[in-house]
Amino acid sequence: MNDILAKLRQPFDATQVGKLPKVYCKRCSSKDAHCDEHKVKKCRVCKAYVSEAHLHIDYVGHAHVTERLLDVDPSWNWEPLAFGATGLPALDDNGGLWIRLTVGGVTRLGYGHADGKRGGNAVKEAIGDAIRNASMRFGVALDLWKKEPAEAVPERQVERPRQTPVDRAAELRGQIAAIGKARGQRVEQIADDFSAWSRGEDISRASVAVLAEYKAHLEGQGKQ
């Protein structure tokens, strides 16, 4: 089992790590409100059509996690923790799914949620999310889940020659989000803290210079 765990915990290639958009504007994320401040457009980083008021969280998708499980144990399996009256997997009051994931003869629990999706897509999303969550208990993509100290946030030492200001700003926002995540903050709190520090500026529209200064400010706090 130790060999299996070691293989499960191997880092994923950078090409397998995606960018998950997390909207921090409460009006943009509400179905019952309209936001006149932020536009919905295709993001150059995560390629999603989403409100510009968002940050990115690194994640590994369901397919790559499944591939990792198959590589280490072709007979891996999952099953719901409970079944409903119709014989189908039972969802909790929040629409979430608890599962048992068995890899290498060891079983651990995981939880998944569809995060606002409906219909068949919601079921598939809950299953995939539960498998990723349970796989994390085995160490899969643990480096992306765990709360890193601020000093461990990757620092770019040499800029890519062709990196545009837009790309650099997106990169800085991602690093700021990673620092906030390491401190247990939600994206809304990260954006609110930046706004308070910058006296009302929106993090999605801040310049590279301001973002770099704020990142240095956060790292300075971590060293105190």
C-alpha positions, 0 to 999 in steps of 0.5 A: 500500500505504501507504493500505491500511496507514493504513486498517488501523491506524485505531483501532476504535470502543469498541463494537467492543472486547470484554473477554476474561476471563483466569482467574488462579487455577491451580485454577480453570483446571485441569480436574483440580482443584476450587477452593473459594475462587472461584465461577463466575458471570456477569461483569457486564463480559465477560458470560461465565460464568467464575470470579470469579478473572479479569481482563479483556484488551481485544481485537477479535473475528474478525468486526470484524477480517474487516470491516476487512480487507474494507473495505481489500481485498475480495480479501484471503485467507489460507492455511495455511502447511502441509497434512497428509496428508489435504489439510487445514491442518496443525496443529503439536504444540501444536494451533496453526495457522500461516497466510499472510495476504495483504492488498493484495498483501503476505503476512505470517505469523500463528499461532492456537491454540484455547486448550483448545477441542475439535472443530469449535469448536477449528478455527474458534477457531484460524483466527480467532485466526490471522487476528487475529494475522496482521492485527496484523502489518499494524497491525490493533488494534495499540494493543491488542496492543502493550505501552504504558508505564504512563503511557499507560494510560487514566485516568478524569478524571471518574467516570460519575454512575451508575457503581457500586462493582462497575463501578468495581472492574472498571474498576480491575482492567482498568487494573491488568491493562493495566499488568501486560500492558505490563510483559510479565506474565501474569494469574497474575503480576499477581494474585500481585503484588497478593496479595503487596502487599496481604498476601494479598488476592484481587484479584477481591474487593478494594475500590475503595479498595484497587484504586485505591491499588494502581494508584497504587502501580504508576504510581508505580513506572513514574515512578521 
